[in-house]
Amino acid sequence: MLIADGDQGTKVAAATYLKNYTRRNIDWGLSSPELYKEFRDRLAQALHQEEPYLHRVLIEVVCLIST
């Protein structure tokens, strides 16, 4: 799930899109336990590997899937 190559603005836009998409689709999009685990694991991986300026947006995604 690493955010695509590109400049800082493109990466922030991609992370924001992921956050908004997750917010809109969390109720039905991760209904499978396997899918939820894979999404969660890839999100954790992205948090460790991406630039610090993306952490705030990605942490918002973590909060969405944790509730």
N, C-alpha and C positions, 0 to 999 in steps of 0.2 A: 504494500500500500504506500510505498514511499511516494512522496509528492513528486510529480514529473520534473524533469530537468527544465531549467528556465531561470529567469531573473527573480528577484525577491518578490516583486509585485505579482508575477504569475503564480508563484508558490503560495502566497497569501490568498490569492483568489481561489486556487484549487482547494486549499484547506477550508476556506469559508464555504465553498460549494459543498464540500463533504459534510460540514457541520449542518448546513441548512437542509441538505438532502436527508441526513440522518434524522433531524428534528421532524421533518414531514413524514417520514416513513418508518419510524421506530416501532410503531404499534404492530405492523404486519411484516415488515421487511426482515426481521431477524427471528422469525418464529421457530426455526429449526435450532436445536441446541448446538449442533455441529457448526452451522453457519454463524451463530452468535460467538462461539469460541474462536473460530477463525478470524472473524472481524475484530474481536477484542485483542487477539494475539498480534495481528498485523498493526493495529492501532498502537499497541504498546511498543512494537518494533519501530514504528515511525517516530514515536516520541523520543526514543533513544538515538535515532540516527539523523533526524532532521535538525535544521538550524534552530537556535533558541527563539528567534522571532516568530516561529510557528507554534511554539509550545502552548501559548495562551489559547489559540483557536483549537488545537488538537485536544487540550484538556477539557474544553467545553464539550467536545464530542464524547469524551470519557464520561463526563457528568450525565450526558443524555442517555447513554446506554447503561449507566449504573443505577438509574432510578426505576 
